[in-house]
Amino acid sequence: MPAARRTVRSLLGPARTHARPSDAPARLRVGVIGAGRVGAVLGAALAAAGHDVVAASGLSAASAERAARLLPGVPLLPADAVVAAADLVVLAVPDDTLAGLVSGLAGTGAWRAGQLVLHTSGAHGLAVLAPAEQAGVLALALHPAMTFTGAPEDADRLDGAPFGVTSRPEHRPVAETLVLEMGGEPFFVAEADRPLYHAALVTGANHLVTLVAEAAELLRTAGVAEPGRVLAPLLTAALDNGLRRGDRGLTGPVSRGDAGTVAHHLRTLGERAPASVAAYAAMVQRTAERAVAAGRLRTHDAAPVLDVLSAARHDDPAGSR
């Protein structure tokens, strides 16, 4: 049976979940712990796939508003009550609180054999779900490789979004089917590779936002009233070059070995935007290293650029690190 036509119910069998009416054999009762920017969207996607979202939890007013908008009629309950009501529990909480939540629920005896639990953390794999697994729960790590800001368009962004899947080999069909039901595209990430996978996405997405905001602020300091109009076509082309050509898509003074330009940039930033010096120097360093490794810049042409950075660190060690 093709993956897109499978249902989670058909893969699990009737003994794995609560009994449901015969006219709705594919439905699972879903509970969402953490009805924030990610959890509410995934809950809405599971509801659209035919599952019953029966309970959710969320501590903030923003979570309550989001749940009311995306999960209308779903009651907000304490976490242990959400687990008690659900066949499938979605844990969409911050990375650093996930382990304590799972173990805390295990300590109260909330988990029960035959349940499914998935978390949405990119940084964690299955190890963090061990207390639930020990209670007989089928555990999955399903991370949507997409940015969610709490805006209405978040639900649309889930359509076709890649999901980093980590699961036991025998549970992989269940994980892939859940992702497909939510409208995503699954790809497998090994347990040991999960932290590196997440670091890569943070570098590419979160740090990209910081770089764009930094560039826009510098343009405003330079007197450009609408930085977005200047940056949009340039950054769109740069992103396309990077995705299609990798390091071969690099342009600019570092790729040319223009040490004088880099030195002038550092002096100007030091005078007019000192908080930006360290980030600029770090990116020049890494850009030069990658350009050399890719054959875009000869080692002897990179040396003057790296000498400029070394001199800047010597002149202002605190500001250039």
N, C-alpha and C positions, 0 to 999 in steps of 0.2 A: 504493500500500500504506500503510495507516495506520501512524503512527510507532510505536505500541505493538506492532505485529506485525513490524516490521523487526528484523533482527539486524545486529550490527556486521559479521559475516562477509559477509552479503549485500550490504552497502553497499560494502565494501572490495574484494570479489572475491578469488579464490584467490591471485593473485600478490602481494597485499599482506602476507600473513602466512605463517608456516611451514605446511607441509602437515599436515593432520590426518586421522585416519581418517574414512572416508566416513559412518560412523554418528554422527559428532558434528560436522556441518558448521558449526555456529554457534560452536564453542568457540574461545577465544583463550587462549594461555598468558600468565598475568598475573604480573608481578613487582611487589612493593610495597616501595618504598624509604622507610623511616620507618614501622615498624609500631607507631605510637603510637596516640593516642586516635582520630585520624581514619583513618589508613591501614589499621589492622586492621579497622575497621568497613566501609570501602569494599571491602577485599579480601573480607571475608565476604559482602558483598552481591553482588559479582561472581561469587563461587563459587555462591551461591544461584541466580544467573541462568544457571548452566550453564557458566561459564568455569572453567579450571583455574588455580588459584593455585599456581604452581610454585616460587616462592622469595620470600623477604622479607629485609629487613635492619632491624636495630634495635640501638642501642648500649646502652640501659639495661636493667636487670633488669626494670623495669616493662613495657618493650616486649616483652621475651622472654616474660613471663607472659601478656601480652595476646595475643600471637601464638599461644601455645600454646592459649589458650582459644578464640579466634575463628578461628584458622587452623590447626587441628590437623593435625599431620603435615607442615606446610610447613617446609622447612629455612631456617634463618637463615644468610645468606651475605653476603659483602662486596658493596658496591653494584655494582661492575663485573660480578660474577658474576650478580647479579639481572638486570641488563640483558641479559647474554648469553643467559640462559635464557628471556626473555620476548618475546612479540609485543606486549603492552601493558604499559607501565611506568607505575606510579602513583607519583608523587613527592609524599609527604605529610610534608614537612620544614618547619622554621620559615622564615618569609619571608626572613630575612636570610641564610640559608645556601643558598637555592635557586639563586641565580645561580652561586655557586661550584661547587655540585654538578654542575649541567648542563654548565658549561664544563670542569670537571675531567674528567668522563666523556668529553666530546668530545676533550679533549687526549690521552686514552689510546686513542682510536679505538673506544670501547665502542658508540656508537650505530651503527645500520646502517639503510640505506634500507629502507623498507617497514614499519618499526616504528611503533607508536603510543606517544605519551607524553602523559600528562595530569598536571597539577599541581593541588593543592587549595588554593592560596593565593588569598585574596580580594584581597590587595594587588597582585598581579602579573597581567598579561595574557599575551600571547604573546611579547613582546620578550625575556623572560627565557629562553625556550626556543629562541632563535635559533641557538645552536650545534648543537642537535639537529636543527633544521629544515635547517640547511646540510648535514647528513649525509643528508638525505632522509627524515627522520622526520616523520610527521603529528602536529602539536602541537595540544594542546587545553588550555584553562584551565577547570576545572570546580570551582566552589567551593560546597560545601554550606552554605547559609545557616542553619546550625543550630549549637547549642552541644553540644560533646562533652566530658564530664568524666572519661571512663575507667570509668564505671559500667556495669553490665550493661544498663541500659535504653538505652544509646546506640544499639544496633542497631535498636531499635524507633523511635527518633527519626528515623531515616533515611527511614522510610516516609512518603511524601508531602512530604518536605522540599523546599523550593525550592532549585535550583542556579543560581548565576550562571554563565552559559556565555559564553566568549569564544573565537572560532575564526575561521579563514578562512571566507568565505561558502560555498565549495564543500565544506567539512568540517562544516558545521553539522548535516546529518542524522546524521553519525556521533556528534557530541557529544550531540545530543538523544537518540539511541537508547541510548547508554551510560547517560545519566542515568535514562531510563525503565527500563532493565534493572536499575538499582540501586534502583528504587522511588521515585525523586525526580521532581520537576517542573521542567523546564528553563525558564529565561527568559534572554534575551540581554542582555549588558552589553558596550558598545563598549569597545575597547581604551583609548581616551583617558579613559573614565569609570571605569575600574577602581579607581583610588585613592580617588575620591570615594565610589563604591559601598561600598568597604570601610570608609572612615571613618564612613559612615552606620551600618553594621552594628555597628561597635565602639561608637559612641555609644549605639545603642539596646540592645545586649545587654551588653557588658562593663561599660560605665559604669552600666547599670541595676543590675547585681549590686553594684557599689560603693555606689551610693546606698541600696540596700536594706540592705546590711550596716551602712552608716553610721547609717541610721535606727534599726536594731535596737540598735546600740551606745548611741545616745543614750537610747533607751527604757530600756535596762538601767541606765544611769547615773541615770535619773530614778526608778529603783526598780521598774520593770515587770519581773516575773520571767520572763514568757513573751512576748517581743516579737512572735513569730510569730503568736500568737493575735490580737493587736491589728492587726498590719500586713496579714495575709492578706486579709481582706475589703476593707479600704481600698485596698490596692494592686491587687487584682483589679478593683475598680470603676474605679480611676483608669486602669489599662491599657486597659480596655474603652472608657472615655470618650475616651482619646487616640487609639485606633485608629479608632473610629467617627466621632469629631467633630473630631479634630485640636485646634487651639488653642481651638476653641469649647467643648471639654470641660474647660477650666481652671477650677479653683476655688481658694479660699484667699486669704490676705491680700494678696498682690501683685495678684491680679486685681481686688480691691476697692479698691486704693490705700491700704491700711491701713499707712501709714508708721510709726505708733507701734508696731504689733505687730512689724514688721520690726526696728525699732530695739531693742525689748526682746529679741527673739531674739538679735540680735548681742551685746548686753551679756551675756546669760545664757551664750551659747556662749563668749564671751571668758573668763568666770569659771570655767565648769565643763567645757568641752570646747574649748579654744583651737585644737586641731588641725583642728576642723571649721569654723572661721570663714571661711576662704578659700573653701571649696567652697560654703558656704551663700551667701556674698555673690555669687559668680560665677553661681549658679543664679538668685538674685533678679534680677540684672542681665539675664540672658538671658530670663528669664520675663517681666519687664517689657517688654523690647523686643518680644518676640513678641506679648504681649497688646495692645500699642499697634498693631502692624502688622496684627493680626487684627481690630481694632476692639472688642476685649474691654475695653480700658482707654483712657480718654481721656488725651491727652498731658498735660493740666494735672493730672490725677489721678495720673499716673505720676511727675510731677516731684518730689513730696515723698519718694517711695520712693527715687528715684535720688539725691536730696540726702542721705538717710540713709547710703547707700553711700559717697558722696563724703566725708561727714564721718568715717565709720569709717576710710576709707583715710587721711585726713589725720591722724587720731588714732593709727593704728597701720598705717603703710604696709606693713610686712613681713607682718603677720598678715592683711590684707584683700585681698591680691592673689591 
